[in-house]
């Protein structure tokens, strides 16, 4: 999946669109929108919630989105519902971006494995996402070292509890029952960790590398630290050919072009959601059973290596 900065950049890119503006009531809802842009990712920052974060990314997302919409409609009209609406708009933005860009990320795993021989676990995946974060930040004129993950993300205590409740509804739809205070703690952990990831620099990278050497887990920790300019075209600006792992199709889109495709996918979803909210209907958005990886259950059955 794309990382923190890529999601924030898409969020800024689509922010002026009327479909997004129509779901953000005012300044109080800007921080919830920013948290929504990170989707289920906060769950990965606490060991007890990480498995649920994986579940929320996998499998047909319709039931999960319907459950979160139902949770939203159960809230009183006014600031609470407005907060949840802005967050859900950001969440759909996260989904659209993951679904669109993840096939490209998966297509680059083999090359990254050559660059990081002996990398363990998901280290190559982490490194691709981090490299894209760094390069896209530079591409739009916002170097990763200048990114402040806490900017614009300060929540009031009631907003944090409410958003944790939205995450709890989504996790529950995927079979994971998690207490709201635990999910709020995962959000806190993400806020702290992202500041270290973006601003820890070489000292943090060196400490992470030492831990990897000690544990024999190359790339598991350094793959997250944003302190080194990538030495490859992580955004595919040269438009070299890559293969979609789900369809087998040869493609050439760059990451900036994929962000445009994510926007084209997102805007009709937001229009449909706005109509449902106005009518007070939770229901299911038409997402085609495509999960955050860009694949479906049938595609996964055909390729169990992904």
LINFENJO-V892787 format. One record per backbone hydrogen bond with DSSP energy under -1.0 kcal/mol. CO is the residue of the C=O (numbers start at 0). NH is the residue of the N-H. Records with the same first field share a line. If there is no record, write none. Layout:
BEGIN
CO=NH  NH
END
This chain:
BEGIN
2=6
3=7
4=8
5=9
6=10
7=11
8=12
9=13
13=16
16=20
17=21
19=22
20=23
25=28
26=29
28=32
29=33
30=34
31=35
32=36
34=37
35=38
37=40
39=42
40=43
41=44
42=45
45=48  49
48=52
49=53
50=54
51=55
52=56
53=57
56=291
60=64
61=65
62=66
63=67
64=68
65=69
66=70
67=71
68=72
69=73
71=74
75=80
77=81
78=82
79=83
80=84
81=85
82=86
83=87
84=88
85=89
86=90
87=91
88=92
89=93
90=94
91=95
92=96
93=97
94=98
95=99
96=100
97=101
100=104
101=105
102=106
104=107
105=108
107=111
108=112
109=113
110=114
111=115
115=118
119=122
121=125
122=126
123=127
124=128
125=129
126=130
127=131
128=132
129=133
130=134
131=135
132=136
133=137
134=138
135=139
136=141
137=140
142=145
143=146
147=150
149=152
155=159
156=160
157=161
158=162
159=163
160=164
161=165
162=166
163=167
164=168
165=169
166=170
167=171
168=172
170=175
171=174
178=182
179=183
180=184
181=185
182=186
183=187
184=188
185=189
186=190
187=191
188=192
189=193
190=194
191=195
192=196
193=197
194=198
195=199
196=225
199=203
200=204
201=205
202=206
203=207
204=208
205=209
206=210
207=211
208=212
209=213
210=214
211=215  216
216=219
217=119
218=222
220=223
224=226
231=233
232=235
234=254
235=238
241=250
243=247
248=243
250=241
253=257
254=258
255=259
256=260
257=261
258=262
259=263
260=264
261=265
262=266
265=269
266=270
267=271
268=272
269=273
270=274
271=275
272=276
273=277
274=278
275=280
284=286
286=289
290=293
294=290
295=299
296=300
297=301
298=302
302=305
END
